[in-house]
Amino acid sequence: METLSRPSVIIGNWKMHKTLLEARAFVEGLLKNFHPNETKVGLAVPFTVIYPLVEETKGSSLLIGAQNMNDASEGAFTGEIAGHMLKEVGAHFVLLGHSERRRFYHEEDAFINRKIKRAVEVGLQPVLCVGETQAEYEAQQTQEVIERQVREGLKDIPHEQLQQLIIAYEPIWAIGSGHSATPEIAQEAHHFCRQVLAKVLSEELAQRIVIQYGGSVNPANARELLAQPDIDGLLIGGASLSLETFQQIVNDRYSKIQFEG
Ligand code: PGA
């Protein structure tokens, strides 16, 4: 089989952090010492700073994205934001189904599925977040949860629309806990996730789709996680808030996969 090319994609997820002033200062600092290489780097930022950061990063390869969106294109949905609005101001990607959205705002797989459909329709790259809780992990239900969230999330979406899809595997017990999954545990889950993608989509697409790991990634564990064959990138929460630690992870670059054709 041909050696497949999967770029590394590192995304910082700021969650509900950073004012416009803080966001600008961060990006200015990041771009001062930003060396384009085969790793793609993005920031999932609060809605209020998307547009100014898109302006600020013009001409660079740093990608700006959103952390959520609604599934409808417009309407009476107070407090919500539509995909095409994000696209209009220059967002490149959107996180969907993050565990904090599932947990605190009761987002279910069917809703997330509709959001993914809308995201691809408006030309936003969807990052589908999946992962099991501590209890599910202890009950050895990791694979069941991954399979359900991937299957339901991607239901009835034509394969050709999912060429840009990214999956982020984030075990909930590892998020913000300071205890990331070991590279072995993460690799096993990623490998399983790819098998599900092969079943749900196609083997070819499954080999192309970037699967990120998220959950207490820091400069000390990033490299070892990225060295796993099925870990193609990172979704970084806490460690993306500090310019120093994010820069350390991003600039500690290396080439993981040899591209052939
Ligand atoms: P964390 O968050 O890196 O702070 O664990 C990751 C995430 O929730 O995306």
Boltz pocket constraint, residues with backbone or C-beta under 6 A from the ligand:
constraints:
  - pocket:
      binder: B
      contacts: [[A, 13], [A, 170], [A, 174], [A, 175], [A, 176], [A, 177], [A, 178], [A, 214], [A, 215], [A, 216], [A, 217], [A, 235], [A, 236], [A, 237], [A, 238], [A, 239]]
      max_distance: 6.0
